[in-house]
């Protein structure tokens, strides 16, 4: 099972930073997930020469709250120890600048070590057009808010999760092969044994996000997930084999 550090090791060190990536590598992860987006002044409606660079941040508020880490700076770090043996997942938050992300990976000879995951289906289509080599992950379900943290929304959320758990295997069976993805990145509470079996029958890996509880990690491992993404990769050392 693949051990994946969410934003590096965000529970130990501020996520989406070089320091957090280093902490994840020290914890022995196989892959580091990092968030990629463009800023307000990087919109695709602007001429390319006037756009801000792609950056590593969860959202615009996150990017504006701390020193900027560009995609180029982050990927350069993955060409040097201790990150040069760790796989990368670029979680693409916004659509429209897929070519720049692809080219940044290609220029550093990282296509073979990288995956791009996203909720944006048009981005998956464009990235597959750009490269047959780059691994792609479809992130489900599509959401822009942290609904579990909003108390009034939880009853609706749980009802929706129950429906999605029933429907998701069929959605994956029909759509994932056409998208040419190698992985499904699924919110931990929509994962079932049926979903894992469906993904594996299609030759697709199933990764769970974002799991910071050891007992939940063990349950997901028993269900047959191929990877777990966690803010605290130190927990992986405690997982039973």
ChimeraX attribute file (.defattr): number of C-alpha atoms within 10 A of each C-alpha:
attribute: neighborCount
match mode: 1-to-1
recipient: residues
	/A:1	12
	/A:2	14
	/A:3	23
	/A:4	32
	/A:5	34
	/A:6	29
	/A:7	30
	/A:8	32
	/A:9	30
	/A:10	21
	/A:11	17
	/A:12	15
	/A:13	19
	/A:14	15
	/A:15	24
	/A:16	26
	/A:17	22
	/A:18	19
	/A:19	16
	/A:20	23
	/A:21	31
	/A:22	19
	/A:23	22
	/A:24	31
	/A:25	24
	/A:26	14
	/A:27	19
	/A:28	16
	/A:29	25
	/A:30	17
	/A:31	27
	/A:32	29
	/A:33	26
	/A:34	25
	/A:35	22
	/A:36	24
	/A:37	26
	/A:38	26
	/A:39	19
	/A:40	10
	/A:41	12
	/A:42	19
	/A:43	16
	/A:44	14
	/A:45	10
	/A:46	11
	/A:47	9
	/A:48	12
	/A:49	8
	/A:50	12
	/A:51	16
	/A:52	15
	/A:53	18
	/A:54	19
	/A:55	23
	/A:56	27
	/A:57	28
	/A:58	18
	/A:59	17
	/A:60	13
	/A:61	10
	/A:62	14
	/A:63	18
	/A:64	11
	/A:65	9
	/A:66	11
	/A:67	9
	/A:68	14
	/A:69	17
	/A:70	18
	/A:71	24
	/A:72	16
	/A:73	13
	/A:74	17
	/A:75	18
	/A:76	16
	/A:77	16
	/A:78	22
	/A:79	15
	/A:80	10
	/A:81	11
	/A:82	15
	/A:83	21
	/A:84	16
	/A:85	15
	/A:86	21
	/A:87	18
	/A:88	24
	/A:89	25
	/A:90	24
	/A:91	23
	/A:92	24
	/A:93	18
	/A:94	17
	/A:95	17
	/A:96	15
	/A:97	19
	/A:98	18
	/A:99	14
	/A:100	13
	/A:101	18
	/A:102	18
	/A:103	15
	/A:104	18
	/A:105	21
	/A:106	15
	/A:107	9
	/A:108	13
	/A:109	12
	/A:110	21
	/A:111	19
	/A:112	13
	/A:113	17
	/A:114	23
	/A:115	24
	/A:116	28
	/A:117	27
	/A:118	26
	/A:119	21
	/A:120	17
	/A:121	15
	/A:122	14
	/A:123	23
	/A:124	23
	/A:125	15
	/A:126	15
	/A:127	21
	/A:128	17
	/A:129	10
	/A:130	14
	/A:131	14
	/A:132	10
	/A:133	11
	/A:134	20
	/A:135	20
	/A:136	25
	/A:137	27
	/A:138	26
	/A:139	23
	/A:140	20
	/A:141	14
	/A:142	13
	/A:143	9
	/A:144	9
	/A:145	8
	/A:146	7
	/A:147	13
	/A:148	12
	/A:149	9
	/A:150	10
	/A:151	9
	/A:152	10
	/A:153	11
	/A:154	13
	/A:155	11
	/A:156	10
	/A:157	14
	/A:158	14
	/A:159	10
	/A:160	12
	/A:161	18
	/A:162	12
	/A:163	11
	/A:164	17
	/A:165	16
	/A:166	15
	/A:167	13
	/A:168	21
	/A:169	20
	/A:170	15
	/A:171	13
	/A:172	19
	/A:173	16
	/A:174	12
	/A:175	11
	/A:176	19
	/A:177	14
	/A:178	10
	/A:179	16
	/A:180	18
	/A:181	23
	/A:182	20
	/A:183	24
	/A:184	24
	/A:185	23
	/A:186	23
	/A:187	18
	/A:188	19
	/A:189	17
	/A:190	21
	/A:191	25
	/A:192	18
	/A:193	14
	/A:194	16
	/A:195	26
	/A:196	21
	/A:197	18
	/A:198	20
	/A:199	23
	/A:200	16
	/A:201	11
	/A:202	14
	/A:203	13
	/A:204	22
	/A:205	21
	/A:206	24
	/A:207	27
	/A:208	25
	/A:209	20
	/A:210	20
	/A:211	21
	/A:212	19
	/A:213	12
	/A:214	15
	/A:215	11
	/A:216	13
	/A:217	25
	/A:218	16
	/A:219	11
	/A:220	23
	/A:221	18
	/A:222	10
	/A:223	16
	/A:224	20
	/A:225	26
	/A:226	19
	/A:227	22
	/A:228	28
	/A:229	27
	/A:230	28
	/A:231	25
	/A:232	25
	/A:233	29
	/A:234	21
	/A:235	16
	/A:236	21
	/A:237	12
	/A:238	11
	/A:239	12
	/A:240	9
	/A:241	7
